[in-house]
Amino acid sequence: MPILDREARRTRLGVAGVVVALVTLSRLVLGVHYAVDVVVGVGLGLAVLAALYWLSGGGTDPGRVLLFAVAAGILGLFLGVTLDSVTALGGAVGGWFAWRTVAEMTPAHPSSRHAVVAGFVVLGATAGLSVAVYALTPWLGLAFLGAAVAGGGVVGAPVLGERLV
């Protein structure tokens, strides 16, 4: 069974399309990319999204995609141990761990406004932690841990939001 129901598929695709259009338009208006850059970027993004959808078994096993992200993060370390590569791996590990321990076992179905608000509070705290990691440029081990907590917070936010209420 897919993680997301298909009833709101059109709405989700519409919102995603608007976000993609706004981001590509902003890149063109700011003059930081040419039109061909954004067209190729959108095409490449769609291809990657399709491959990851296939990897997840049609949306039934996001854990596989998160494990793929961990593998990509490890590969990134071979290209250079930088703040970006360490935090990318940390976020992937945190997301995968949260999925395996919290989200996969307890699917979130927010039933109240309070649960949804609590989930957004968790996401806000996670975003703040992510900003702090980049703003403070801490020791790489601490950056890894901060990114792992942030990645786990993003993946586990709906379930954590329900449990906080």
N, C-alpha and C positions, 0 to 999 in steps of 0.2 A: 504494500500500500504506500503510495507517495506521501511524503511529509506534508505537502501542501495540497489542499483540496483544489479541484478544478473549477469550482463555481466562480471564483473571482479571478480566473486566469486572464481574462480580457483587461480587467482593471490593473492587475499587476504588470502586464505587458505594456499597457498604456503609460503607467507611471514610469516604468523603466525606460520606455522610449522617450518620454519628455526629459528625463534626467540626462540621457545620452545626448539628446539634441541640445539641451542647455549647455552641457559641458563642451561639446564640440563647437558650438557657436561662440562660447566664451574664449576658447583657444584661438579661433579665427579673429574675433573682435580685438583681442589683446595683441594680435600679431605675433604670437609665439609659435604658430604652426601654419603651414600652407594647407589648402583644401585637400590636397592629395594625402597629407599626413593624417588628417582626421578620418578620411574615408578608409584608408588602409588600417588605421587603428580600430575603427568600428568593425571592419571585416575580420581582423585578427581577433578582436575581443569576442565576436560571435562564434568564430571557429573554436576558440579555447573554451567558451561556455558550452558549446555543443559537445566537445570532447569530455569535459568534466561531467556533464549531464549523463553521457553514456557511461562514464566510469562509475558514477553513482547508481547505476542500474535503473536509470530513468527517474531519479529522484528518490529512490527507496533507501539508499544507504549513503548518506552524506559523510559517514565516517571514512569511507574510502577516499573521498576527495580531501578530507583533512589529513589523512595519512600521506597522500600524494604531496600535499603542501609541506609536510614535515620532510619528506624526501627531497623536495625542491630546495627547502631551506638548508639542508645538509650539503647539497650540491653547491649552493651559494657560498658556503664557507670555504669551499675549495677555490673559489674565484677570488676570495679575499676576506679576511676576518675584519669586518668593519662594524660600526654601530648599526648600519642598515642590515647587514647580513645576519648579525646576531639577534637583532630584534625581530626580523622576519622569521627566523627559526623559532625564537621564543614564543611569538604569537601563534605560530602553527602548532607547536607542541602544546601550548595551553589550550588552544581550541580543540585539538584532537583529544586531549586528556579530559576536558570538560564534557565533550560529547560522549566519550566512552563511560564516564563515571556518573554523569548527572542527566544530561539531555536524552540519551538513548534509552535509559531505563525509566525515565519519567517524562513522557511527552507533555509539553505545555499546552494547555487549552485555557488561556485566561478567561475566567468566568465573571470577573468583576472589573469595574473601572479601577479599583484599588490595586489589583494584581498588575494591570497594564501600566499604571503609574509607577509602581514599584519596579517593574522591569525597566522602564525608562530611566529611573533613578540609578539602577545598576549600570545601565549603558552610559549615563552621564559620568558616573564615577570612573568607569573604565576609560572613557575618553580623556578625562582629566589625568589619569595615570599615564596614558599614552603621550599626552602633551608634556608631562613632567619628564618622562624618559628622554624625549628628544630635546627639551629645553635645557636640562641639566647635564646631558651627556655624561652619565655616570660610568663607573667601572663596567666593563662589558658583561661580567657575570651578573651584576645587579640589573643591567639593562635587559639581559635575557630573562631574568626572573620577573621584572616588571612587565615585559611584553607578554610573558606566559600568563601572568595574572590577567592582563588586559584581554588577551585572546580568549582565555577561558571565560572571562566575564561577558564578553560579547556573545559567545556561543551559549552560555548558561543563563543569560539574562532573563529569558521568559520563565524558565523554571524557578530561578532564584526569586524573581518577582512574585510568583505565586506563593512560594514558601515564606516570603517576608510578610505576607498579608495574613 
